[in-house]
Amino acid sequence: MAFRISFFKTPKHRVFTYRPLYYDPEKEERAERAAKLRALREAEKQKKGILLTPTPSDTDPRTREERLYYPGRSIRGSFQRALYENRRHAGDNRLVRMAVILSIAVLLIAILYFANGLGIMFKLLSNTP
């Protein structure tokens, strides 16, 4: 696992959501059986005198997600949304960046004082007979 420190903001990867279309014969068979069962139930209810009008969701064999899906839905506006999200969360890294800069400055000052103290110590050691 790598730990990466960067002073500049690195953009997130852009994601392209592709939803492939394919033919599923088992799903077709299930939908046909469900439609037949619905038709049988309606016929039984009409015999008993209960009249129900089918809603479009009852007659459509597709799932709700499939009915709401249309090609390009996940693509349209996704880049604008990503730019907006990146701008909205841009200030989150400011605090981390400031802490890193301050810690580097403190480390440099500590090294400077330590080096100065070492110089004084060597000077004192070299002057003693």
Buried (B, 14 or more C-beta within 10 A) or exposed (E): EEEEEEEEEEEEEEEEEEEEEEEEEEBEEEBEEEBEEBEEEBEEEEEEEEEEEEEEEEEBBEEEEEEEBEEEEBEEEBEEEBEEEEEEEEEEBEEEBEEEEEEEEEEEEEEEEEEEEEEEEEEEEEEEE
